[in-house]
């Protein structure tokens, strides 16, 4: 099949690359010329395990094309995916300006009947708006091409996106058009050969499914953080509580790990957007607001622990931060707890040393630009003369470090663990003062 993907961000690049891996002819389109030229040279703008190898292989095969010219993609494709960003607007709603602009350009440039797929996370009703925009542009050109707009939300986990796409839990397809549904089923059939993973539904339900799924997962995280905070107060251990409730088959173990808050490009934005959708439709979403409130306060958790230990004035102390990205196996720092934690510590006068295996460059050039932060290239050198470790991201290399080596670098044997990577009694036996979440 011939496919156009508009947008070469995280979703678009993974989607286009994985489709090309199955032999499809894929045109990835982006307005940023520098990004397109970099991709042609094999320079991938995001870190995602396995993605670069697939891009290199399929670009060399000729299955995968990168271009700034939308017409190049549209004239060769039967289907076009919209995979542009929908950032949070000032009022909390999803900003649809890029989706709307792309819809307009599709209407201005398409040359035959086409299926248009919303891959971006968009509010309920967006597919109707996209079709209306395209139709208006076609009418201006006196063209009568058939356009079907399908909702096909993505459920990719950063750090595991390629595997998630190649082996999906489910493929949600929202359309009332039987021909479009059949086309989408054929497109995804190579990814679902062993198990039937397709779920067909109407467009609005598909759009809602994405927001509901992310809000449900965010809810589990905030719930466990709330329980962990209660454990702190009563002397219970959240690790035992987590195992105790997770063994219930009705609950399961996924997303039951407490910590210093969730971040990323999806959960914060999507919970806020769903709150806005609800309030715009005269419904007060009490639970959704609580999810957001708990998460915002949880990002202050480690800061409170640190100040309770060292005092409010941290001008005489140095802290070694392990991890900047919002989760391991990605360089993505959007809404990461590290941003709040580091800025709060800096405001209290602390000296900050940081190490992350992937996010140093984006931290230097964007998130902490012009801030007085010391950057290091490995997990041990960052500890030199530090008063404590502040572990924020649970990268694998932090799971089993050389604790004797750590003690030789630190001025004080203190660890603030925002991801509960270590066991309390073991840390105590090694001579560490250890602060975790809910235990």
C-alpha positions in Angstrom: 0.0 0.0 0.0 1.0 3.6 -0.5 0.8 5.7 2.6 1.5 9.3 3.5 2.3 10.3 7.1 2.1 14.0 7.9 4.4 14.9 10.8 7.7 13.3 11.7 7.5 13.6 15.4 7.4 10.7 17.8 4.1 9.2 16.6 4.5 9.9 12.9 8.1 8.6 12.6 7.3 5.4 14.5 4.1 4.8 12.5 5.7 5.5 9.1 8.8 3.4 9.8 6.9 0.4 11.0 4.5 0.5 8.1 7.5 0.6 5.7 9.0 -2.4 7.5 6.0 -4.4 6.3 6.7 -3.5 2.7 4.4 -0.5 2.3 5.6 2.5 0.3 5.6 5.3 2.9 6.1 9.1 2.5 6.9 10.9 5.7 6.1 14.6 5.3 7.2 17.5 7.5 7.4 21.3 7.0 10.7 21.5 8.9 13.3 21.2 6.1 16.2 20.7 8.5 14.5 17.7 10.1 13.8 16.1 6.8 17.4 16.6 5.6 18.7 15.1 8.8 16.4 12.0 8.5 17.7 11.5 4.9 21.2 11.4 6.4 20.2 8.9 9.0 20.1 11.4 11.9 17.0 10.5 14.0 15.6 13.4 16.1 14.3 11.2 18.9 15.8 8.4 20.9 13.7 5.2 20.7 15.2 1.7 20.9 15.3 0.0 17.5 13.9 2.9 15.5 17.1 4.2 13.8 18.0 0.7 12.5 14.5 0.3 11.0 14.7 3.8 9.4 18.1 3.1 7.9 17.1 -0.3 6.5 13.9 0.9 4.9 15.2 4.1 3.6 18.0 2.2 1.8 15.4 -0.3 0.5 13.4 2.6 -0.9 10.3 1.8 1.1 10.6 4.9 3.3 10.7 8.5 1.9 11.2 11.8 3.6 10.0 15.0 2.0 8.8 18.6 2.7 6.4 18.4 -0.2 2.9 17.2 0.7 2.0 16.8 -2.9 4.7 14.2 -3.4 3.1 12.0 -0.8 -0.6 12.7 -1.6 -0.3 12.0 -5.4 1.2 8.5 -4.6 -1.0 7.5 -1.7 -4.5 6.0 -1.1 -4.4 6.8 2.6 -3.0 9.8 4.6 -2.3 9.8 8.4 -2.3 13.0 10.3 0.3 12.7 13.0 1.1 16.3 14.0 1.3 17.7 17.5 -1.7 18.7 19.6 -0.1 20.6 22.4 -2.0 21.8 25.5 -3.6 25.3 25.0 -3.7 28.0 27.6 -7.2 26.9 28.7 -6.2 23.2 29.0 -7.8 22.1 25.7 -5.9 20.4 22.9 -4.5 23.0 20.5 -5.7 21.8 17.0 -4.1 24.5 14.9 -1.7 22.0 13.3 -4.4 19.4 12.6 -6.6 22.1 11.1 -3.8 23.4 8.9 -2.9 19.9 7.7 -6.6 19.2 6.9 -6.7 22.4 4.8 -3.6 21.5 2.9 -4.9 18.0 2.2 -8.1 19.5 0.7 -6.0 21.9 -1.4 -3.7 19.2 -2.8 -5.4 15.8 -3.0 -5.9 14.5 -6.5 -8.1 11.4 -5.9 -10.4 9.7 -3.4 -8.7 9.2 -0.1 -8.9 7.9 3.4 -7.6 10.4 6.0 -6.7 9.0 9.4 -6.4 11.0 12.6 -3.4 9.4 14.4 -2.9 12.5 16.6 -4.6 12.6 20.0 -7.6 14.8 19.4 -10.8 15.7 21.2 -14.1 14.0 20.4 -15.6 15.6 17.2 -12.3 16.4 15.5 -12.8 13.9 12.7 -16.0 15.7 11.8 -14.1 19.0 11.8 -11.3 17.6 9.7 -13.7 16.3 7.1 -15.5 19.6 7.0 -12.3 21.6 6.4 -11.2 19.2 3.6 -14.6 19.4 2.0 -14.6 23.2 2.0 -11.2 23.2 0.3 -12.3 20.7 -2.3 -15.4 22.8 -3.1 -13.2 25.8 -3.7 -11.4 23.7 -6.3 -14.7 22.4 -7.8 -13.5 18.8 -7.0 -15.7 16.0 -5.7 -13.3 13.5 -4.4 -14.7 11.1 -1.7 -13.0 11.6 1.7 -13.5 9.3 4.7 -11.9 10.5 7.9 -11.0 7.6 10.3 -9.9 7.8 13.9 -7.0 5.4 14.7 -5.5 6.5 18.0 -2.0 5.4 19.0 -1.2 3.5 22.1 2.6 3.6 22.0 4.8 3.6 25.1 7.9 5.8 24.8 10.9 3.5 25.2 9.0 0.5 23.7 7.2 2.2 20.8 8.5 0.0 18.0 7.6 -3.2 19.8 4.2 -1.8 20.7 3.5 -0.9 17.1 4.8 -4.2 15.7 2.9 -6.3 18.4 -0.1 -4.2 19.4 -2.4 -5.0 22.3 -5.2 -3.7 20.2 -5.8 -1.6 17.1 -8.8 0.8 17.5 -10.4 1.8 14.3 -13.2 4.4 14.4 -15.3 4.7 11.2 -18.8 4.1 10.0 -17.6 3.5 6.4 -17.3 -0.3 5.7 -14.9 0.2 2.8 -12.6 2.3 5.0 -12.9 -0.3 7.8 -11.8 -3.1 5.4 -8.9 -1.0 4.1 -7.7 -0.3 7.7 -8.0 -4.0 8.6 -5.9 -5.0 5.6 -3.3 -2.4 6.4 -2.9 -3.6 10.0 -3.3 -7.3 9.2 0.5 -8.0 9.1 0.7 -6.8 12.7 -2.2 -8.9 14.0 -1.7 -12.2 12.2 -1.4 -14.3 15.4 -4.3 -12.7 17.3 -7.3 -10.7 16.4 -6.6 -7.3 17.8 -8.9 -5.1 15.8 -11.6 -3.2 17.5 -14.1 -1.4 15.2 -16.3 1.4 16.5 -17.7 4.7 15.6 -15.4 7.7 15.2 -16.3 9.6 18.4 -15.9 6.5 20.6 -12.4 5.9 19.1 -11.4 9.5 19.8 -12.7 9.1 23.4 -10.9 5.8 23.8 -7.5 7.4 23.7 -8.3 10.0 26.3 -10.0 7.4 28.5 -7.1 5.0 28.3 -4.4 7.5 29.3 -6.6 9.0 32.0 -7.2 5.5 33.5 -3.4 4.8 33.6 -2.7 8.2 35.1 -5.4 7.4 37.7 -3.6 4.3 38.7 -0.4 6.2 39.2 -1.9 9.0 41.2 -3.9 6.4 43.3 -0.7 4.5 44.2 1.1 7.8 45.0 -1.8 8.7 47.3 -1.6 5.3 49.0 2.2 5.7 49.3 1.8 9.0 51.0 -0.5 7.5 53.5 2.0 4.7 54.0 4.5 7.3 54.9 2.3 8.6 57.7 1.4 5.3 59.2 4.6 3.3 58.9 3.4 0.8 56.2 5.6 -0.3 53.3 4.1 0.5 49.8 6.1 -2.3 48.2 4.3 -4.9 50.2 0.9 -3.1 49.7 1.6 -3.0 45.9 2.3 -6.7 45.8 -0.7 -7.5 48.0 -3.2 -5.6 45.8 -1.6 -6.4 42.5 -2.0 -10.1 43.1 -5.7 -9.6 42.8 -6.6 -10.6 39.2 -9.2 -7.9 39.1 -6.4 -5.3 39.6 -3.1 -6.7 38.2 0.4 -5.3 38.6 0.6 -2.8 35.8 1.0 0.9 36.7 1.0 0.2 40.4 4.5 1.8 41.0 4.5 4.9 43.1 7.1 7.6 42.6 7.7 11.3 42.2 5.0 11.9 39.6 4.2 11.1 36.0 5.2 13.2 33.0 5.6 12.9 29.2 3.8 14.2 26.2 0.6 12.2 26.9 -0.7 11.7 30.4 -0.5 15.4 31.7 -1.9 16.8 28.4 -4.6 14.2 27.9 -6.0 14.3 31.5 -6.2 18.1 31.2 -7.8 18.0 27.8 -10.4 15.5 29.0 -11.2 17.8 32.0 -11.7 20.6 29.5 -13.9 18.5 27.3 -16.1 17.5 30.3 -16.5 21.0 31.6 -17.2 22.4 28.1 -20.1 19.9 28.1 -21.5 20.9 31.5 -20.0 18.0 33.5 -17.8 18.4 36.5 -15.0 15.7 36.3 -14.1 15.4 40.0 -12.0 12.3 39.7 -10.0 13.6 36.7 -9.2 16.8 38.6 -8.0 14.8 41.6 -5.6 12.8 39.4 -4.1 16.0 38.2 -3.9 17.5 41.6 -2.2 14.5 43.2 0.4 14.4 40.3 1.3 18.0 40.6 1.8 17.7 44.4 3.8 14.5 44.0 6.4 16.3 41.9 7.2 18.2 45.1 7.6 15.0 47.1 11.4 14.7 46.9 11.9 18.4 47.4 10.0 18.2 50.7 12.1 15.1 51.8 15.3 16.9 51.0 14.3 20.1 52.8 13.2 18.1 55.8 16.7 16.6 55.9 18.9 19.5 55.1 16.7 22.5 55.9 15.0 25.1 53.6 18.3 26.9 52.8 20.3 24.6 50.6 23.0 27.0 49.6 25.7 24.9 51.3 24.7 21.6 49.7 25.3 19.8 46.4 22.9 17.2 45.0 23.7 14.6 42.3 20.6 14.0 40.1 20.3 10.6 38.5 17.9 10.8 35.5 16.2 13.7 33.7 13.8 12.1 31.2 10.2 11.5 32.3 10.8 7.7 32.0 13.7 5.4 31.0 14.6 4.5 27.4 13.7 7.9 26.1 15.2 11.3 25.9 11.8 13.0 26.3 11.7 15.5 29.2 8.2 17.0 28.5 6.5 17.5 31.8 9.2 15.4 33.5 9.3 15.6 37.4 13.0 16.4 37.1 12.2 19.9 35.8 10.2 20.8 38.8 12.5 19.2 41.3 15.7 20.7 39.9 14.2 24.2 39.6 12.9 24.0 43.2 16.3 22.9 44.5 18.1 25.7 42.6 15.7 28.3 44.0 16.6 27.0 47.5 20.3 27.7 46.7 21.5 24.2 46.0 24.3 23.3 43.6 23.0 20.7 41.1 25.0 18.0 39.3 23.1 15.9 36.8 23.5 12.8 34.7 21.2 11.1 32.3 22.2 8.7 29.5 20.1 10.3 26.8 18.6 13.7 27.9 21.7 15.9 28.6 21.6 17.7 25.3 18.0 18.7 25.4 18.4 19.7 29.0 21.3 22.0 28.2 19.8 23.6 25.2 16.1 23.9 26.2 14.8 22.9 29.6 17.7 24.3 31.7 19.2 26.7 29.3 21.2 29.5 31.0 20.8 27.8 34.4 23.8 27.1 36.6 23.8 23.3 36.4 26.8 20.9 36.2 26.5 18.1 33.6 28.4 14.8 33.8 28.9 11.9 31.5 28.5 8.9 33.9 26.6 8.0 37.0 29.7 8.0 39.3 31.5 11.2 38.4 28.3 13.2 39.0 28.5 12.1 42.6 31.9 13.8 43.4 31.5 16.0 46.5 27.7 15.7 46.4 25.8 15.6 49.7 23.2 13.2 48.4 21.9 11.3 45.3 18.4 12.3 44.0 17.2 9.5 41.8 14.4 10.7 39.5 14.4 8.3 36.5 14.7 4.6 36.8 17.2 3.8 34.1 18.4 0.2 34.2 22.0 1.3 35.0 20.8 2.7 38.3 19.3 -0.5 39.5 22.5 -2.3 40.7 25.3 0.3 41.1 28.5 -0.2 43.0 27.4 1.1 46.4 30.9 1.1 47.8 32.0 3.3 44.9 29.1 5.6 45.6 30.2 6.0 49.2 33.7 6.9 48.1 32.3 9.8 46.1 29.5 11.2 48.3 30.2 13.5 51.2 27.1 12.0 53.0 25.8 8.5 52.4 22.3 9.8 51.6 19.9 8.7 48.8 16.6 10.2 47.9 14.9 7.6 45.7 11.9 8.9 43.7 11.4 5.5 42.0 11.8 3.0 44.9 14.7 1.2 43.2 16.3 -0.2 46.4 15.2 -2.1 49.5 15.2 -0.3 52.8 16.9 -2.8 55.0 19.6 -3.5 52.4 20.4 0.2 52.2 20.5 0.5 56.0 22.9 -2.5 56.2 25.2 -0.8 53.7 25.2 2.4 55.8 23.0 4.6 53.7 20.4 7.1 55.0 17.7 6.1 52.5 14.5 8.0 51.6 12.0 6.4 49.2 8.3 6.9 48.4 5.9 5.3 50.8 8.3 3.1 52.7 
